[in-house]
Amino acid sequence: MSSLAVFACAAFLEIAGCFAFWAWFRKGASGSTAALGVLSLVAFAVVLTRADAAFAGRAYAAYGGIYIAASLVWLWAVEGETPRSTDLIGAGLAILGALVIVGFAAKNS
């Protein structure tokens, strides 16, 4: 599985898990929603270990850019809120940073 696919899957699982807790604490969702959130966050941690990186910190740093972009997709698709232009610019900068990290990691391996 490519690192991009790992990061995309991990982002979905992390956002879904965190959103489950958001729904539980802030929206009054049931305790089973929180339990699903825990399972999703455990799956996130397992999936992220599959990233092809020699060092965990570098994988997490590169993942951060994908996570930011995925959070804005979640904002739009799940919460029905359209991202602002500043959101998109920020996500673009984060992805650019992730690409720099991945690019330098590949070049210096």
Buried (B, 14 or more C-beta within 10 A) or exposed (E): EEBEEBBBBBBBBBBBBBBBBBBBEEEEBEEEBBEBBEEBBEBBEEBBEBBEBEEEEBBBBBBBBBBBBBBBBBBEEEEEEEBEEEBEEBBEEBBEBBEEBBEEBEEEE
